[in-house]
Amino acid sequence: MLHLLFSTQLFAQWIEVEKNEFKQAILQSEKQMIEKSTYAYQTNYFFYELPTDQAPKLTYKGFIHCEQGKNFEIKQFDQLIVQNSQLNVTVDSIMKYVIIKDQDSLLYTRKTDFSYEDFMKSNCKVHRKKTNDGTSYLLEFPQNAKYRSAEISFDKKGLVSRYELMAGQEVIDDTGEKEKNIQPKMEIRYSHYEFGPATWMKNKKVVADIIEEREGLCYLSKAYSGYTLVDLRIKKEQ
């Protein structure tokens, strides 16, 4: 009954459109963050136990900052990711790990923190709704799919302003004193887009602030001496 009621409310204001229209909206948003440019935006994450919950169970603040298309700094959950042309470095402040890998080429091509390509490959229906704030697209997945729906909103400038992903099935949450059924929903809100130097970015970090390279080897900087270094780089044959 809850599913039927929620679905009726969900699609009351939407009209069905072709998937390619949604794809073009994403591409137009990403074009504004052109290659080799400097841009930044803030992210706020909200995690809910049920689709109808008003108050989130968990919240996180983050950001993405790209400098001249070369250096990246990303704050996501309890992790900080920095990257230059050679190294990708992840700092886990909870587990006290610093993980180094070869640079991730996806950061240079993907301008959002979700993969719309996966949506395009799925057997989903796409719905569109126009509001005073912009345009939203709602993707409805088949009944037994991993996800029930995804909603992506764009502001009047065509930039992504909100992303919501809802689980398709209930799962058992046994992290508390009693087990309970939940149907998780994640929401990300995007704001404070800036093109050029970000005025709100304070204490920017680069790879050299975390990793020191000497004679081809990597060492933790003094500020991260209490962390464990994990090197996952692919070794090149001599």
Order of alpha helices (4+ residues) and beta strands (2+ residues): alpha-beta-alpha-beta-beta-beta-beta-beta-beta-alpha-alpha-beta-beta-beta-beta-beta-beta-beta-alpha-beta-beta-beta
